[in-house]
Amino acid sequence: MLSVIRGEEPGGLVFVPRLDIWYNFNKAHNSLPEGFDNLSLRELTE
């Protein structure tokens, strides 16, 4: 993914997970893993 940001060829398919979908679902169902339950999505990805 960093190679794409730098303008280089990635050499294959770049996988970019949709953490927002995972986070929003688990936050709504109170099922985030311990330690992540008090973090915002932004904090989780930093």
C-alpha positions as CSV (number, residue, x, y, z in Angstrom):
1,M,0.0,0.0,0.0
2,L,2.9,2.4,0.8
3,S,4.3,1.8,-2.7
4,V,1.0,3.0,-4.2
5,I,1.0,6.1,-2.1
6,R,4.6,6.8,-3.2
7,G,3.5,6.4,-6.9
8,E,5.3,3.1,-7.4
9,E,3.9,-0.1,-8.9
10,P,2.6,-2.4,-6.1
11,G,3.5,-5.6,-7.9
12,G,0.1,-7.2,-7.3
13,L,-3.3,-6.6,-5.9
14,V,-3.3,-4.2,-2.9
15,F,-5.5,-5.4,0.0
16,V,-7.1,-2.5,1.9
17,P,-9.4,-3.8,4.8
18,R,-12.6,-1.9,5.6
19,L,-11.9,-1.5,9.3
20,D,-14.8,1.0,9.5
21,I,-17.3,-1.8,8.8
22,W,-15.7,-4.2,11.4
23,Y,-15.5,-1.4,13.9
24,N,-19.0,0.0,13.5
25,F,-20.6,-3.5,13.7
26,N,-18.7,-4.5,16.8
27,K,-19.1,-1.2,18.5
28,A,-22.9,-1.4,18.0
29,H,-23.0,-4.9,19.4
30,N,-20.6,-4.2,22.3
31,S,-18.2,-6.9,20.9
32,L,-15.0,-5.0,20.4
33,P,-12.0,-6.9,21.8
34,E,-10.9,-5.8,25.3
35,G,-8.6,-2.8,25.0
36,F,-10.3,-1.5,21.9
37,D,-13.7,-0.9,23.4
38,N,-12.9,2.6,24.6
39,L,-11.1,3.7,21.4
40,S,-12.5,5.6,18.5
41,L,-11.9,4.2,15.0
42,R,-9.2,6.9,14.5
43,E,-7.4,6.0,17.7
44,L,-7.6,2.3,16.8
45,T,-5.9,2.8,13.5
46,E,-3.1,5.1,14.7
